[in-house]
Amino acid sequence: MQNRLGRQTVALEQPAVILSHAAVGGKQEGEGPLADCFDHLCADSFFGEKTWEKAESAMQKIALSKALEKAALPPEDLDYVFAGDLLNQCIGTSFSLRDFGIPFYGLYGACSTMGESLALASLLVSGGFARKAAAMTSSHFCTAERQYRMPVPYGNQRTPTAQWTATASGCVILGAEGDGPKITAVTCGKIVDKGICDANNMGAAMAPAAYDTLAAHFRATGTGPQDYDLVLTGDLGVLGHQIVTEFFQQDGVDMSKNYQDCGMLLYDIQKQDMHAGASGCGCSASVLCGYLLRQMEANHLRKILFAPTGALLSPTSSFQGESIPSICHALTIEK
């Protein structure tokens, strides 16, 4: 049985249990402060493949294979895999899963995809519609630049508000039973669009969606930031993190003590010259699967609120002068 808390939030009476998790990263991730948290790092941006798009598929293959190995499960034990990426038609994901033979739901939530996939997988597991399911996503700096902005060889100058798309992938395997961290509540976000049109300012575009979802989650669950060891948004970077903090400050809510953003954790922003921080589906996915869940397993964190964000634009919409609709999905994860 599930308990609906308001319009957007569901409390899982039978929590979905995280059985295993794996994080894969590239060269920049291997030079960042979370390098030791990755299960696999590769300094070759092609991951041994001929194109960057194939490299992104390779990352997902590695992430899923590592997660299955850590859970001691064969692919056929998974009832579903929920996954997606930033590429047109999610080709990074569909090509990565061709040889696994797992029933597949393809998702597009931009950089919020890890939250979307985890939420849907946990709902099916909690409701008894799946015994075990995987949630997975990825991004690649070079594929994202080629699709959304300029090809990397062009060498265009980045604005101060720009963020660096993570070359990373994360995978979580969920089950109905186990001793791992549990997903106990999920909040589905709404589209929020405040008119930001600058594709190089994702933090400002996505921050209102993060605020909207976090506020809805707090209201529905009767909690506040003080009830969590860590509140973590995804991919807002320095600017977006500041905006969310100021929004809550206007409501009289202090987010300064335990609020962080994945885009501020993945890299050493100053040393690695990452401008406003990290972004991309793989950013929040790898921070969750590589760092946060390990911290929970070591009992350094007991209860977190994970809220990755996504900017739902496309090259076509940007060329047509459209603003950037954004979304954020939130999940309570408890040890």
C-alpha positions as a Markdown table, in Angstrom:
| # | Residue | x | y | z |
|---|---|---|---|---|
| 1 | Met | 0.0 | 0.0 | 0.0 |
| 2 | Gln | 1.1 | 3.5 | -0.7 |
| 3 | Asn | 0.1 | 6.8 | 1.0 |
| 4 | Arg | -0.5 | 9.8 | -1.1 |
| 5 | Leu | 0.7 | 12.9 | 0.6 |
| 6 | Gly | -0.8 | 15.8 | -1.2 |
| 7 | Arg | -0.8 | 16.0 | -5.0 |
| 8 | Gln | 2.8 | 15.2 | -5.8 |
| 9 | Thr | 4.2 | 13.1 | -3.0 |
| 10 | Val | 3.9 | 9.3 | -2.3 |
| 11 | Ala | 5.2 | 7.7 | 0.9 |
| 12 | Leu | 6.2 | 4.1 | 0.3 |
| 13 | Glu | 4.8 | 1.9 | 3.0 |
| 14 | Gln | 6.9 | -0.9 | 1.5 |
| 15 | Pro | 10.2 | 1.0 | 0.8 |
| 16 | Ala | 12.3 | 0.1 | -2.2 |
| 17 | Val | 15.7 | -1.2 | -1.1 |
| 18 | Ile | 18.9 | -0.2 | -2.8 |
| 19 | Leu | 20.7 | -3.5 | -3.5 |
| 20 | Ser | 23.7 | -2.2 | -5.3 |
| 21 | His | 25.0 | 0.8 | -7.1 |
| 22 | Ala | 27.9 | 1.7 | -9.5 |
| 23 | Ala | 29.4 | 4.9 | -10.8 |
| 24 | Val | 31.6 | 5.4 | -14.0 |
| 25 | Gly | 33.5 | 8.5 | -14.8 |
| 26 | Gly | 36.0 | 10.0 | -17.3 |
| 27 | Lys | 39.2 | 12.0 | -17.1 |
| 28 | Gln | 37.9 | 15.1 | -15.4 |
| 29 | Glu | 35.9 | 13.1 | -12.9 |
| 30 | Gly | 39.1 | 11.2 | -12.1 |
| 31 | Glu | 40.8 | 14.4 | -11.3 |
| 32 | Gly | 38.1 | 15.7 | -9.0 |
| 33 | Pro | 37.5 | 15.4 | -5.2 |
| 34 | Leu | 35.2 | 12.3 | -5.6 |
| 35 | Ala | 37.6 | 10.3 | -7.7 |
| 36 | Asp | 38.0 | 7.5 | -5.1 |
| 37 | Cys | 34.2 | 7.0 | -5.1 |
| 38 | Phe | 34.0 | 5.8 | -8.7 |
| 39 | Asp | 33.8 | 2.1 | -9.5 |
| 40 | His | 35.5 | 2.7 | -12.9 |
| 41 | Leu | 37.4 | 5.6 | -14.4 |
| 42 | Cys | 38.7 | 6.0 | -17.9 |
| 43 | Ala | 41.1 | 8.7 | -19.1 |
| 44 | Asp | 40.1 | 8.0 | -22.7 |
| 45 | Ser | 37.1 | 10.1 | -23.6 |
| 46 | Phe | 36.2 | 7.5 | -26.2 |
| 47 | Phe | 36.2 | 4.6 | -23.7 |
| 48 | Gly | 37.9 | 2.5 | -26.4 |
| 49 | Glu | 35.1 | 3.2 | -28.9 |
| 50 | Lys | 35.2 | 5.1 | -32.3 |
| 51 | Thr | 32.7 | 7.9 | -31.4 |
| 52 | Trp | 31.8 | 9.8 | -28.3 |
| 53 | Glu | 28.2 | 8.6 | -28.6 |
| 54 | Lys | 29.4 | 5.0 | -28.5 |
| 55 | Ala | 31.6 | 6.0 | -25.5 |
| 56 | Glu | 28.5 | 7.1 | -23.7 |
| 57 | Ser | 26.8 | 3.7 | -24.4 |
| 58 | Ala | 30.0 | 2.0 | -23.1 |
| 59 | Met | 29.7 | 3.9 | -19.8 |
| 60 | Gln | 26.2 | 2.7 | -19.3 |
| 61 | Lys | 27.2 | -0.9 | -20.1 |
| 62 | Ile | 30.0 | -0.7 | -17.5 |
| 63 | Ala | 27.7 | 0.9 | -14.9 |
| 64 | Leu | 25.0 | -1.7 | -15.3 |
| 65 | Ser | 27.5 | -4.6 | -15.4 |
| 66 | Lys | 29.2 | -3.4 | -12.3 |
| 67 | Ala | 25.9 | -2.9 | -10.4 |
| 68 | Leu | 24.8 | -6.4 | -11.4 |
| 69 | Glu | 28.1 | -7.8 | -10.3 |
| 70 | Lys | 28.0 | -6.1 | -6.9 |
| 71 | Ala | 24.5 | -7.5 | -6.3 |
| 72 | Ala | 25.5 | -10.9 | -7.6 |
| 73 | Leu | 22.7 | -10.9 | -10.1 |
| 74 | Pro | 22.4 | -11.9 | -13.7 |
| 75 | Pro | 20.6 | -9.5 | -16.1 |
| 76 | Glu | 17.6 | -11.9 | -16.3 |
| 77 | Asp | 16.9 | -11.3 | -12.7 |
| 78 | Leu | 15.9 | -7.7 | -13.4 |
| 79 | Asp | 12.2 | -7.2 | -14.3 |
| 80 | Tyr | 12.8 | -3.7 | -15.7 |
| 81 | Val | 15.4 | -1.1 | -16.4 |
| 82 | Phe | 14.5 | 2.6 | -16.4 |
| 83 | Ala | 17.1 | 4.7 | -18.1 |
| 84 | Gly | 17.8 | 7.6 | -20.4 |
| 85 | Asp | 20.4 | 10.2 | -21.4 |
| 86 | Leu | 20.7 | 13.6 | -23.1 |
| 87 | Leu | 21.1 | 12.5 | -26.7 |
| 88 | Asn | 18.4 | 12.7 | -29.3 |
| 89 | Gln | 16.1 | 9.6 | -29.0 |
| 90 | Cys | 18.2 | 8.5 | -26.0 |
| 91 | Ile | 20.6 | 6.6 | -28.3 |
| 92 | Gly | 23.2 | 6.3 | -25.6 |
| 93 | Thr | 20.8 | 4.2 | -23.5 |
| 94 | Ser | 19.1 | 2.1 | -26.2 |
| 95 | Phe | 22.3 | 1.1 | -27.8 |
| 96 | Ser | 23.9 | 0.2 | -24.4 |
| 97 | Leu | 21.0 | -2.1 | -23.5 |
| 98 | Arg | 20.8 | -4.0 | -26.8 |
| 99 | Asp | 22.6 | -7.1 | -25.5 |
| 100 | Phe | 21.2 | -7.3 | -22.0 |
| 101 | Gly | 17.7 | -8.5 | -22.8 |
| 102 | Ile | 16.1 | -6.6 | -20.0 |
| 103 | Pro | 12.5 | -5.2 | -20.3 |
| 104 | Phe | 13.2 | -1.5 | -20.8 |
| 105 | Tyr | 11.4 | 1.8 | -20.2 |
| 106 | Gly | 13.3 | 4.7 | -21.9 |
| 107 | Leu | 13.1 | 8.0 | -20.1 |
| 108 | Tyr | 14.0 | 11.6 | -20.8 |
| 109 | Gly | 14.1 | 14.0 | -17.9 |
| 110 | Ala | 17.3 | 15.8 | -19.0 |
| 111 | Cys | 19.6 | 16.1 | -15.9 |
| 112 | Ser | 16.7 | 14.9 | -13.6 |
| 113 | Thr | 16.7 | 11.5 | -15.3 |
| 114 | Met | 18.3 | 9.7 | -12.3 |
| 115 | Gly | 15.5 | 11.0 | -10.0 |
| 116 | Glu | 12.8 | 10.1 | -12.6 |
| 117 | Ser | 14.2 | 6.6 | -13.1 |
| 118 | Leu | 14.7 | 6.0 | -9.4 |
| 119 | Ala | 11.2 | 7.2 | -8.6 |
| 120 | Leu | 9.4 | 5.1 | -11.2 |
| 121 | Ala | 11.5 | 2.0 | -10.4 |
| 122 | Ser | 10.9 | 2.4 | -6.6 |
| 123 | Leu | 7.1 | 2.8 | -7.2 |
| 124 | Leu | 6.9 | -0.5 | -9.2 |
| 125 | Val | 9.0 | -2.4 | -6.7 |
| 126 | Ser | 7.1 | -1.0 | -3.7 |
| 127 | Gly | 3.8 | -1.7 | -5.3 |
| 128 | Gly | 4.7 | -5.3 | -6.0 |
| 129 | Phe | 4.8 | -4.9 | -9.8 |
| 130 | Ala | 8.5 | -5.7 | -10.0 |
| 131 | Arg | 10.8 | -7.8 | -7.8 |
| 132 | Lys | 14.0 | -6.1 | -8.9 |
| 133 | Ala | 14.6 | -3.1 | -11.2 |
| 134 | Ala | 17.5 | -0.9 | -12.3 |
| 135 | Ala | 17.6 | 2.9 | -12.7 |
| 136 | Met | 20.4 | 4.3 | -14.8 |
| 137 | Thr | 21.5 | 7.3 | -16.8 |
| 138 | Ser | 24.6 | 9.0 | -18.3 |
| 139 | Ser | 26.0 | 12.1 | -19.9 |
| 140 | His | 29.2 | 12.8 | -21.9 |
| 141 | Phe | 30.8 | 16.3 | -22.2 |
| 142 | Cys | 31.6 | 15.9 | -25.9 |
| 143 | Thr | 28.3 | 14.5 | -27.0 |
| 144 | Ala | 26.4 | 17.2 | -25.1 |
| 145 | Glu | 28.5 | 20.0 | -26.5 |
| 146 | Arg | 28.1 | 18.7 | -30.0 |
| 147 | Gln | 24.3 | 18.4 | -29.6 |
| 148 | Tyr | 23.4 | 21.5 | -27.6 |
| 149 | Arg | 26.2 | 24.0 | -28.1 |
| 150 | Met | 29.3 | 23.9 | -30.3 |
| 151 | Pro | 31.5 | 20.9 | -31.4 |
| 152 | Val | 34.5 | 20.6 | -29.0 |
| 153 | Pro | 37.1 | 21.2 | -31.7 |
| 154 | Tyr | 35.5 | 24.6 | -32.4 |
| 155 | Gly | 37.0 | 25.8 | -29.1 |
| 156 | Asn | 34.3 | 28.4 | -28.3 |
| 157 | Gln | 34.6 | 30.5 | -25.1 |
| 158 | Arg | 32.5 | 29.5 | -22.1 |
| 159 | Thr | 30.5 | 32.1 | -20.2 |
| 160 | Pro | 31.0 | 32.5 | -16.4 |
| 161 | Thr | 27.5 | 30.9 | -15.8 |
| 162 | Ala | 28.3 | 27.8 | -17.9 |
| 163 | Gln | 28.6 | 24.4 | -16.4 |
| 164 | Trp | 30.7 | 21.4 | -17.4 |
| 165 | Thr | 28.7 | 18.4 | -18.6 |
| 166 | Ala | 29.9 | 15.4 | -16.6 |
| 167 | Thr | 31.3 | 12.4 | -18.5 |
| 168 | Ala | 29.8 | 9.9 | -16.1 |
| 169 | Ser | 27.1 | 7.2 | -15.6 |
| 170 | Gly | 25.4 | 5.9 | -12.5 |
| 171 | Cys | 23.2 | 2.8 | -12.0 |
| 172 | Val | 21.2 | 1.7 | -9.0 |
| 173 | Ile | 19.5 | -1.7 | -8.6 |
| 174 | Leu | 16.4 | -1.8 | -6.4 |
| 175 | Gly | 14.7 | -4.7 | -4.7 |
| 176 | Ala | 11.8 | -5.4 | -2.3 |
| 177 | Glu | 14.0 | -6.8 | 0.4 |
| 178 | Gly | 17.5 | -6.2 | 1.7 |
| 179 | Asp | 19.7 | -4.3 | 4.2 |
| 180 | Gly | 20.7 | -1.3 | 2.0 |
| 181 | Pro | 19.4 | 2.2 | 2.1 |
| 182 | Lys | 15.7 | 2.5 | 1.4 |
| 183 | Ile | 13.7 | 4.9 | -0.8 |
| 184 | Thr | 10.8 | 5.9 | 1.5 |
| 185 | Ala | 9.1 | 8.8 | -0.4 |
| 186 | Val | 9.1 | 10.3 | -3.8 |
| 187 | Thr | 7.8 | 13.7 | -5.1 |
| 188 | Cys | 7.1 | 14.1 | -8.7 |
| 189 | Gly | 8.0 | 17.6 | -10.0 |
| 190 | Lys | 6.0 | 19.9 | -12.2 |
| 191 | Ile | 7.2 | 21.9 | -15.2 |
| 192 | Val | 8.4 | 25.3 | -14.0 |
| 193 | Asp | 9.5 | 28.0 | -16.5 |
| 194 | Lys | 10.5 | 31.5 | -15.4 |
| 195 | Gly | 11.5 | 32.7 | -18.9 |
| 196 | Ile | 15.2 | 32.0 | -18.9 |
| 197 | Cys | 16.4 | 31.6 | -22.5 |
| 198 | Asp | 20.1 | 31.4 | -22.0 |
| 199 | Ala | 21.3 | 27.8 | -22.6 |
| 200 | Asn | 24.5 | 28.7 | -20.9 |
| 201 | Asn | 22.8 | 29.5 | -17.7 |
| 202 | Met | 21.2 | 26.2 | -16.7 |
| 203 | Gly | 21.5 | 27.0 | -13.0 |
| 204 | Ala | 19.1 | 30.0 | -13.1 |
| 205 | Ala | 16.7 | 28.1 | -15.4 |
| 206 | Met | 16.4 | 25.0 | -13.2 |
| 207 | Ala | 16.6 | 26.7 | -9.7 |
| 208 | Pro | 12.8 | 27.6 | -9.6 |
| 209 | Ala | 11.9 | 24.0 | -10.3 |
| 210 | Ala | 14.1 | 22.8 | -7.6 |
| 211 | Tyr | 12.6 | 25.2 | -5.1 |
| 212 | Asp | 9.1 | 24.2 | -6.2 |
| 213 | Thr | 9.6 | 20.5 | -5.7 |
| 214 | Leu | 11.6 | 20.8 | -2.5 |
| 215 | Ala | 8.9 | 23.1 | -1.0 |
| 216 | Ala | 6.2 | 20.6 | -2.1 |
| 217 | His | 8.1 | 17.7 | -0.6 |
| 218 | Phe | 8.5 | 19.6 | 2.7 |
| 219 | Arg | 4.8 | 20.5 | 2.9 |
| 220 | Ala | 3.6 | 17.0 | 2.0 |
| 221 | Thr | 5.9 | 15.2 | 4.4 |
| 222 | Gly | 5.7 | 17.7 | 7.2 |
| 223 | Thr | 9.5 | 18.0 | 7.2 |
| 224 | Gly | 12.1 | 20.7 | 6.7 |
| 225 | Pro | 15.8 | 20.8 | 5.8 |
| 226 | Gln | 16.6 | 20.2 | 9.5 |
| 227 | Asp | 15.1 | 16.7 | 9.3 |
| 228 | Tyr | 17.7 | 15.5 | 6.8 |
| 229 | Asp | 21.4 | 15.0 | 7.1 |
| 230 | Leu | 21.8 | 16.4 | 3.6 |
| 231 | Val | 19.5 | 18.0 | 1.1 |
| 232 | Leu | 21.1 | 17.7 | -2.3 |
| 233 | Thr | 19.9 | 19.1 | -5.6 |
| 234 | Gly | 21.4 | 18.1 | -8.9 |
| 235 | Asp | 23.3 | 20.2 | -11.4 |
| 236 | Leu | 22.3 | 23.7 | -10.3 |
| 237 | Gly | 25.9 | 24.6 | -9.8 |
| 238 | Val | 27.0 | 27.6 | -7.8 |
| 239 | Leu | 24.5 | 30.1 | -9.2 |
| 240 | Gly | 21.5 | 27.8 | -9.0 |
| 241 | His | 22.4 | 26.7 | -5.5 |
| 242 | Gln | 22.5 | 30.4 | -4.4 |
| 243 | Ile | 19.1 | 31.1 | -6.0 |
| 244 | Val | 17.4 | 28.2 | -4.3 |
| 245 | Thr | 18.9 | 29.2 | -0.9 |
| 246 | Glu | 17.6 | 32.8 | -1.4 |
| 247 | Phe | 14.1 | 31.5 | -2.4 |
| 248 | Phe | 13.8 | 29.6 | 0.8 |
| 249 | Gln | 15.3 | 32.4 | 2.8 |
| 250 | Gln | 12.4 | 34.6 | 1.7 |
| 251 | Asp | 10.1 | 31.9 | 3.1 |
| 252 | Gly | 12.0 | 32.0 | 6.4 |
| 253 | Val | 13.5 | 28.6 | 5.8 |
| 254 | Asp | 17.3 | 28.3 | 6.5 |
| 255 | Met | 19.0 | 26.0 | 3.9 |
| 256 | Ser | 22.5 | 27.1 | 4.7 |
| 257 | Lys | 23.4 | 24.3 | 7.2 |
| 258 | Asn | 22.9 | 21.1 | 5.1 |
| 259 | Tyr | 22.0 | 22.0 | 1.6 |
| 260 | Gln | 24.4 | 21.1 | -1.2 |
| 261 | Asp | 24.3 | 20.6 | -5.0 |
| 262 | Cys | 25.9 | 17.8 | -7.0 |
| 263 | Gly | 27.2 | 20.3 | -9.5 |
| 264 | Met | 29.3 | 21.8 | -6.7 |
| 265 | Leu | 30.7 | 18.4 | -5.4 |
| 266 | Leu | 31.8 | 16.5 | -8.5 |
| 267 | Tyr | 34.7 | 18.8 | -9.4 |
| 268 | Asp | 37.2 | 21.1 | -7.7 |
| 269 | Ile | 35.5 | 24.1 | -9.4 |
| 270 | Gln | 38.5 | 26.5 | -9.1 |
| 271 | Lys | 41.4 | 24.1 | -9.7 |
| 272 | Gln | 39.7 | 22.4 | -12.6 |
| 273 | Asp | 38.3 | 25.7 | -14.0 |
| 274 | Met | 34.6 | 24.5 | -14.1 |
| 275 | His | 33.1 | 28.0 | -14.0 |
| 276 | Ala | 29.7 | 27.5 | -12.3 |
| 277 | Gly | 30.2 | 23.7 | -11.7 |
| 278 | Ala | 29.0 | 20.4 | -13.1 |
| 279 | Ser | 25.9 | 19.4 | -15.0 |
| 280 | Gly | 24.6 | 16.6 | -17.1 |
| 281 | Cys | 22.6 | 13.4 | -16.3 |
| 282 | Gly | 25.8 | 11.7 | -15.1 |
| 283 | Cys | 26.6 | 14.4 | -12.6 |
| 284 | Ser | 23.9 | 13.7 | -10.0 |
| 285 | Ala | 23.8 | 10.0 | -10.9 |
| 286 | Ser | 27.5 | 9.5 | -10.2 |
| 287 | Val | 27.5 | 11.7 | -7.1 |
| 288 | Leu | 24.6 | 9.5 | -5.8 |
| 289 | Cys | 26.0 | 6.2 | -6.8 |
| 290 | Gly | 29.6 | 6.9 | -6.1 |
| 291 | Tyr | 29.6 | 9.2 | -3.1 |
| 292 | Leu | 26.2 | 9.5 | -1.3 |
| 293 | Leu | 25.3 | 5.9 | -1.1 |
| 294 | Arg | 28.7 | 4.9 | 0.1 |
| 295 | Gln | 28.4 | 7.6 | 2.8 |
| 296 | Met | 25.1 | 6.0 | 3.8 |
| 297 | Glu | 26.5 | 2.5 | 3.9 |
| 298 | Ala | 29.3 | 3.8 | 6.2 |
| 299 | Asn | 26.7 | 5.4 | 8.5 |
| 300 | His | 28.0 | 8.9 | 7.8 |
| 301 | Leu | 24.6 | 9.8 | 6.4 |
| 302 | Arg | 21.3 | 8.4 | 7.7 |
| 303 | Lys | 18.6 | 10.3 | 5.8 |
| 304 | Ile | 19.0 | 12.4 | 2.7 |
| 305 | Leu | 16.7 | 14.2 | 0.2 |
| 306 | Phe | 18.0 | 13.7 | -3.3 |
| 307 | Ala | 16.5 | 16.1 | -5.8 |
| 308 | Pro | 18.1 | 16.1 | -9.3 |
| 309 | Thr | 17.0 | 18.8 | -11.7 |
| 310 | Gly | 16.5 | 18.9 | -15.5 |
| 311 | Ala | 16.3 | 21.6 | -18.2 |
| 312 | Leu | 13.9 | 20.3 | -20.8 |
| 313 | Leu | 15.2 | 22.2 | -23.8 |
| 314 | Ser | 16.3 | 21.0 | -27.2 |
| 315 | Pro | 18.6 | 22.6 | -29.9 |
| 316 | Thr | 15.4 | 23.3 | -31.9 |
| 317 | Ser | 13.6 | 25.1 | -29.1 |
| 318 | Ser | 16.7 | 27.2 | -28.4 |
| 319 | Phe | 17.1 | 28.2 | -32.0 |
| 320 | Gln | 13.5 | 29.2 | -32.0 |
| 321 | Gly | 14.0 | 31.5 | -29.0 |
| 322 | Glu | 12.0 | 29.4 | -26.6 |
| 323 | Ser | 12.6 | 29.7 | -22.8 |
| 324 | Ile | 13.8 | 26.7 | -20.9 |
| 325 | Pro | 11.1 | 24.6 | -19.1 |
| 326 | Ser | 12.6 | 22.8 | -16.1 |
| 327 | Ile | 11.7 | 20.0 | -13.6 |
| 328 | Cys | 13.0 | 18.5 | -10.4 |
| 329 | His | 12.1 | 15.1 | -8.8 |
| 330 | Ala | 12.8 | 14.4 | -5.2 |
| 331 | Leu | 13.3 | 11.2 | -3.2 |
| 332 | Thr | 13.8 | 10.5 | 0.5 |
| 333 | Ile | 16.5 | 7.9 | 1.0 |
| 334 | Glu | 17.0 | 6.5 | 4.5 |
| 335 | Lys | 19.4 | 4.0 | 6.1 |
